[in-house]
């Protein structure tokens, strides 16, 4: 609905979203893809915990923004 309101096309993401090497354009090895996925999941879990600790009302639309919480969490990984 939001995409329609801003005149953008929605692209459905498929379950398999392989990572590609930014230099060669080739898919990265499965071991690397799996490791990055685990790190992303850990980062998002940590960010969610921090938002829960702060209270969502303090994060949504106010400082610290959710993006800031994610960046702080990423520094701790």
C-alpha positions in Angstrom: 0.0 0.0 0.0 2.8 2.4 0.9 4.5 1.7 -2.4 1.4 2.6 -4.3 1.0 5.8 -2.3 4.5 7.0 -3.2 4.3 5.7 -6.8 6.9 2.9 -6.4 6.8 -0.6 -7.6 7.0 -3.4 -5.0 9.5 -6.1 -5.6 8.8 -9.4 -3.9 11.9 -10.9 -2.2 12.4 -14.6 -2.8 13.4 -17.0 0.1 16.8 -17.5 -1.5 18.8 -14.2 -1.7 22.4 -15.2 -2.3 25.2 -12.7 -1.6 27.4 -11.6 -4.5 31.0 -10.5 -4.3 31.1 -6.7 -4.9 34.2 -7.0 -7.0 33.7 -10.1 -9.1 29.9 -10.1 -9.2 30.0 -13.8 -8.5 28.0 -15.5 -5.7 30.1 -15.8 -2.5 30.7 -19.3 -1.1 27.9 -20.8 0.9 30.0 -20.7 4.1 30.5 -17.0 3.7 26.8 -16.4 3.0 25.8 -18.5 6.1 28.2 -16.6 8.3 26.9 -13.2 7.1 23.3 -14.4 7.7 24.2 -15.5 11.3 25.9 -12.1 12.0 22.9 -10.2 10.6 20.5 -12.3 12.7 22.6 -11.6 15.8 22.7 -7.9 15.1 19.0 -7.6 14.6 18.3 -9.7 17.7 20.6 -7.4 19.7 19.0 -4.3 18.3 15.5 -5.6 19.1 16.6 -6.3 22.7 17.9 -2.7 23.0 14.7 -1.3 21.6 12.8 -3.5 24.1 15.0 -2.2 26.9 14.6 1.4 26.0 10.9 1.1 25.2 9.6 1.4 21.6 8.1 4.8 22.3 11.6 6.2 23.0 13.0 4.8 19.8 10.3 5.3 17.1 10.5 8.9 15.8 12.8 10.0 18.6 16.5 9.8 19.5 18.0 7.3 19.5 16.6 6.2 16.2 16.3 2.5 15.4 19.2 2.9 12.9 21.4 4.3 15.6 20.6 1.4 17.8 21.5 -1.0 15.0 24.8 0.8 14.5 25.6 0.7 18.2 24.9 -3.0 18.2 27.0 -3.6 15.1 30.0 -2.0 16.8 29.7 -4.6 19.6 29.9 -7.6 17.2 
